[in-house]
């Protein structure tokens, strides 16, 4: 079951990145949020494996939030990513 969640989360992250490239920022924001939720769940089970993925999604989310001019959210996401790394 965990493997399926990990693959699904990878899919969300990849799709979000593609949507961001296409400037469909709101859709990308939703998918990054879903990916963050799922990677967070996986990280609680196996932090040594999945916490780096949480940091990457937070970092990508922060850039997207910056592009949406939500600078406070971007700062918070960058901060959380740095805490993990």
N, C-alpha and C positions, 0 to 999 in steps of 0.2 A: 504494500500500500504506500509506504514512504517513497518508493521509487517512482510511482505514478504521480505523487504530489510534486516531487522534485522535477520531473519532466514537464508537468503542467506549468509549474512556476517558471521554468526556463523558457517555455513557450510564451508566457505573459511578458517576461522581460524582453525577449527578442522582438515580439510584436510591438511592445511599447517603444522600443528603440526605433523601429521602422516607422511607426506613426509619428514620432517626434521628428524624424528626418523629413517626413512629408508635411510637417507643420500642422498636424492634427493633434495639437497639444493637449486639449481637454481629454480626448480619448486616451492618449498616452498616459496622462496623469492618473486616470482611473486604473489602467492596467498596472502601472508601477505600484499603485496602492494595493492592488490585489496580490502582486508578487511579493510585496513587503510583508503582507499578512501571512502568506503561506511560508515564505522563508523564515519568518519569525517563529512560526509553529515548528518548523523543522529544526531550527536552531535551538529551541528549548529541549528537543529530544537528543540532538547531537551537535552541541555548540562548536566543537572542534572542526566539524565539517562545514556547517552552514553559516556560522557567524560572518565569515568573509563575504559570502554572497549577500547577506543583509547589508553589509557596508557598501558593496558595489551598487546595490539597488538604491540605497540612500543617497549615494553620490550622484547617480544618474537622475534621481528624483530632484535633487537640489538644483542641478543644471536646468532641468525642465521648469522648476518653480521660478528660477531666475529669469528664464525666457518669458514666463508669464507675468513677470514683474511682481511676483510675490516674494519680496526680498527677505522678509522675516521668516517665512517658511523655509526658504532656501538656506538661510543661515542656520536654522535649527536642524535641518536635514544634514548639512555639511558637518555640523557639530556632533551629531549622533554618529555619523560615519567615522569621524576621527576618533571618537571614544572607543570604537570597536577595533580600529587598526592600531 
